[in-house]
Amino acid sequence: MRISGAALSWLLTASCPVVCGATTAPGPIEIDARAPGTPFPHFWEQAFGSGRAILALRASYRADLRELKKVADFRYVRFHAIFHDEVGVYDEDSRGTPVYNFSYVDQIYDGLLENGVRPFVEISFMPKKLAARQDVHPFWYRQIVSPPKDYAKWDGLIHAFASHLVERYGIDEVAQWYFEVWNEPNIDFWTGEPKQASYFELYDHTARALKAVSPRLRVGGPATAAADWVSAFLAHLAQDGVPVDFVSTHGYADDTVENLFHSQEDVPLDERVCRAIGKVHAQIRHSASPGLPLMWTEWNVPSFGERYHARDTIYVGAALAEDIRQCDGLVDIMSYWTFDDVFEENGVVREPLNGAFGTIAAGGIKKPSYYAYALLHRLGETRLANPAPNVLVTRRADGTLVVATWNVVDPDRSGEPRTVTLRFRNLPEAAPLILRRVDATHGNVLPAYAAMGSPPYPTPAQVQQLNRASAPGAPERSSVQHGEIRLTVPVNGLVVVELPFNAAARRSAR
């Protein structure tokens, strides 16, 4: 659809006209199309989490993986429990001799690679016959979180596992994977005592066993909850000469300030993830290995509990954009937990759209977060500086400017539409404009699901109907008049504007 410049302002405000009480940003945001920029790698879409390893064998898991891969350029998937007994990796014969079986491992990793993503291998949890104790975690799939009974046997398992992967896929391939030792050992996913020292022992054995297979294999940790242990971990590795290729840890927007920062400071929910990332970024820079990459292997926007189910709502798009703005330059990979709701930590899914983590709900229903990732994927690879707290200005290699703006309002707060004026320099006259958005009426499946009667077990036909009804639709097309665009963004709306123009057009603007 092509629309006139005069009509554009009405279309952008139609979801809530001026009488709703839109707030206006203080002054126009100046954007120079020819301004120098800084590299803007898409760190927020390089990896996604998912529940546990065995789920990767399901058709629904792989279908969701393919759907998200269409709109987000992710390279890695991380999940728990590749050594869970349901995967069948480890056994012992009657004499206690280890027996390995990588049949399901091969099917799991083959499926990822066939769909264009690599494993971010989380080495967990403990096979029953290798566990020192039968310490079972309360998750529904009952993983064992004990240390090994025999570190020689653990070393043998790691060596056999890595050797098999290299033999099957080749070292050039597996050297591009990441191997992360365990998951959140600082809380109830690890029962070694003393907790930190026993995890360091596990890490040391695992890292050395991997490197014995090939020094090209990349290993890291400590994979902690709430951004903990990193300084102590790096100090231990430096003191004992233990190999490490990256730092990984976790932090969620609704983790407590006390857990994330060990303080009573008042940190808003919308700032907690990136503040925690900044803390760990600084800890790495002040360590003996200041150049290590930082992998934030679990995170999500705040859930606000069962009353709001915020992770199913349009709130995710605006909150995600805000995290991207804040975290840029501080982290190498942020792995959103999770890419879909084929997920069973608390048991079999009872109904879709129940506030779970993923971008695609049970049955293949696309949430607003799916469409938000699709929009933000369109951002360029160079970022242009601007002081506005709710705007990202980027440029692609072909010169296309891509601007995202949003209006984040926490679900337990009230807010108003926000009007933003973008004023451009060095654009050709009447430069083309393409606009896409996710808001209450674009990319939002919840109204259609409610109108359908909120079926707990929607049929495939109903899922298709829901996805058709909630798809954002064709982009709006216009042109920039007099070098300026005025946008009104509704509460928790996300707008992405593209201004494509070729080299000849850029020369004419000089």
ABEGO torsion letter per residue (X at the ends): XBBBAAAAAAAAAAABBAAAGBBBBBEBBBBBAABBBBBBBBAAAABBBBBBAAAAABAAAAAAAAAAAAABBBABBBBBGAABAAAGABBBBAAGBBBBBAAAAAAAAAAAAAAGBBBBBBBOBBBAAABABBBBBABAAGBBABBBABAAAAAAAAAAAAAAAAAAAEAAAAAABBBBBEBGAABAABABOBAAAAAAAAAAAAAAAAAAABAABBBBOAGBBGGBGAAAAAAAAAAAGBBBABBBBBBBAABBAAAAAGBABBBBAAAAAAAAAAAAAAAAAABABAABBBBBABBBBBAGEAAAGAAABAAAAAAAAAAAAAABGABABBBBOBABABBAAAEBBABBGAGBABABBBGGBBBAAAAAAAAAAABBABBBBBABAABBBBBBAAGBBBBBBBBBBBAABBBBBBBBBBBBBGBBBGBBBBBBBBBAABGBAAAAAAAAGGBABBBAAAAAAAAAAABAEBBBBBBBBGGBBBBBBBBGBBBBBBBBBBAAAAAAAX
